[in-house]
């Protein structure tokens, strides 16, 4: 926008004949839900467009200039993500989820929590944005459009509208997988290696091999941070959901133990250590 803030526009690519009563209800509820989100680590909805002719449904968000975390981890930009920067991103995601889960009433969860749902600002601060759920809901609508009545899928799927942002345990499990993706630089699933969790399970609880998890793009990492992150991953993906921590507990664990100050980042570089050695 010339002379104004940069924005990100999400246009829902769907033909008018496939736009059902259910999707209209979903869109209106989603706008209302997104409008109540207000946190530094959550993408802010600035507005929306709802036109009949030409048929248009758009969501307008604040712009995050560095793209998604997924792009940086998996498409050649991982070298920009130092260990300290990754820890800051993890802390930001945890703060955002704590806000969504514990500080809103009713709570709000990210439908598809993964590295594609984390957008990065110019200084690599994370913003949680839930775009992926629209792909699923639109694909479902187009698939079923031939058999939907005049009221659309609304008469078939009312509960999914009301409960679409209430899966807190699902978010906590997904956060554990996301942590593993961030520190390893590996995707959640790979054709050659299968599930990332299955690949990492032998390393997560054994200090002598824990470092094998770390992204080879990283030249330096903090071992105490790694131990804590691995502990949190194991808790988040625990099969007994009663043993999984809340985001309040996870945030406290991270905030009380991980130091992302500039001094820590300097100490992690070989150049800084060389300079310290020369000056001593």
N, C-alpha and C positions, 0 to 999 in steps of 0.2 A: 504494500500500500504506500503510494507516494506521499511523503511527508508524515506518515503515521507509522505505527508499530508493524513489524513483520508478523504475518499470520500463516497458519497452516489450514488449508481447506480440505475437508474430507467429503467428497461427493459420493453418494450411494448409487453405484452403477446398477440400476435395475430398470427394466421396462415398466411402463405405467400399468400394463395389464397384469403384471406380476405383483404389483403393490397391493397387498391385501389389507383387510381391516386389522388383522393381527399386527402387521408391520407398522401400520400407522399408530396403533396403540403403543407398540414397542418404541417407536421413534419419539413420541410425545413423553413417555415415561423416562426414556433415556435422557432427553433434554432436561427434564425436571431434575433428575438425579445428578447429572453432570454439573448443572448450574449451582448446586449447593456445595461443590468441592472448592475449598480455598486453602491451599497449603503450598509452600515453596517447592515441595518435592512431588507435586501432582500437577499434571497439565491442566491449564485453566480453559474452560469453555468460554469463548468471548461472544458467541452468538450462533445463530442458525438461520437457514433459508428453507422456507416451505412454500413452494409455488405450485399451482395447479397446471398452468400453461405458460411455457413448456414445463412438463413435470420435472420438479427439482426437489431434492432433499439433500441439504448440506449441513455439516457441522463446522464451525470456525473455532480453531484453537490458537493459543499463543504459539509462536514459532520457536522451535529448538534447533539452532543452526548446525549442530554437529551430528544430525541424523540419529540413528538408533544404536544402542549398545550392541545389538546383533551385528550390524555392519562393521563396527570397529573390531569385534572379536573374531569375525569369520571371513572378512573380505579384505585382508591385507593392511588393516589399520590398527592391529593389536599392539604394534610397537609404540603407539601413542599412549597406551594405557599402562603406565608404571604401576608398581605394586601399591604405592601410596594413593595414586589416583583411583585404582580399583577399590581400595578400602573406603575412600570417600564416596564412591558410587554405591557401595554396599550399605554404608551408613545412611546415605540419602534415601535409598529404596526402603530400608527398614523404618526410617522416620515417616516416610509416606504411607507405608502399610499400617504402622501404628496409628497414625491419624485416621486412616480410612476404617480400620477395624474397631478402634477404641474411643475415638473422639467424635464420631458421628452417630446420630441416632435417627433412623436405623443405620447400622453399619453399612459399608460399601466395600465390595471386593472386586478385584480385577478379574474379568471373566477368563482371560487367557494371559496369565502372568508368565512372561518369558522375556528374553532379551530384546525381542521386537516390540514389546510394550514399554520399554525404557528408552526415552528420548533424552539426548544430551545437549545441554546448552553450550554456549561459547566457551565457558570455563569448565566444561564436563560435569556440571551438576546434573543429576538425574531428574527426569520428570516422568511419572507414571501416567500412561495414557492407554485407555482401553478401546483400541480400534478393531482388534481381531474378532471380537464377538460378532461384529456386523457381517463379516464374511460368512460365518457359519449360518447365521439366521437368514441371510439373503439366499444362500445356496439351498437351504432347506425349503424356503418359500418357492423358489423356482422349480425345484424338484417336485414339489407337491401341488403346484399351481393348477394342474389339470383336474385335480380331484377336490379342490377347495370350494366350498359353497359361497354364497353371496356375502357372508360375514367374514370371509377369509379364514385363516387358521386360528383366529381369535377364539372360536368356539372349541377348538381342539387342544390348544396349548395355553390356557389362562395361567396356570401355575408357574410357567417359565417366565412370564412377565413379572410376576410378583417376587420370584425367588432368584432372579438372574444375578444379583449382586450380594448373595448371602452365604457363599461357600467359603467361610473363613478357614476351615481345615484344608480345603483344596488349595487356598492361597499359601498357607504355611508349608505344605508339601512342595508346592511349586517354587517357593522361595528357597528351599533347600537345594533343589535342582539348579536354580538360577545361581546360587552361590558357587556351586561346583563348576558351572559353566564359566563364571567370571574368573575364578582362580586357575582353571585348567586351560581355558581358551578353546575347549572342545564343545561341539554341539551336543544337545541332549540326546540325540540319537544319530548313529553313524552306521551306514550299511555294512562296513567292514567290521566294526567293533560292537555294534548293537547299542544297547542302552548305556548312557554315560554312568548311571548309578551302578550298574552291574560291573562296568570296567573299574570303577573307583572303590568298590566296597572293600577290597583287600588292602587298600592303602589308608582308608579313613581313620582306623583306630590303631595303627601300628606306627609309632613315632619314627622307627628306623627306616621306614619306606615312605613316609607321608610326603616327603618332598617330591616324589615321583608324580604327584598330582599336578604340580605347578606348571603353568604354561611355559614351554621352552623359549618363548619370545622374551620372557622376563630374565634379566641378568641378575636381579637382586630381589629378595623378598625377606620379610620378617618372620622368623620361625614361630615366635609366640603368637603372632596374628594367625598364621596358618593353623596352628593347633586349635585355636579358638574357633576358627571358621569350620574346620573339620568336625569339631564337637557339635556345633550348631547344625551343620548339615545332617549329621547322624540323628540328632533329635528331631529335626523337621521331617525327615522321611521315615521316622519310626513307624512300623506297621500298626502299633497300638496308638490310636490317635489321642488317648487320654494322657500319654506320656510326651506328646508334642508340646513345646512351650507356646505361649501366646506371643504376639508381636511386641507387647509391652515388655515381656521378659527377655525376648531376643534383643530388643533395642537397648535394654539396660546392660546386657552382657557385652554388646558391641561398644556402647558409649563408654563404659567403665574400663575397657581394656585396650582399645585400639587408638593409637595416637597418629593423627594424620597432619600434624603441624609441619611447617616448612622445614624445621630443624631435622625432623625425622626423615623427610625426603632427601635432604642434603646428605645425611649420614649414610643413606642407602646407596649413594653413588660412589663408584671407585675413585672419581676425581676428588670428591670431598675428603675421602679417607687419605688420599695421597697428600692433599694440602694440609690436613691435620698432622700427618706424620712429619712433614717438612717443617712445620711451625713448632713442633714440640722439641 
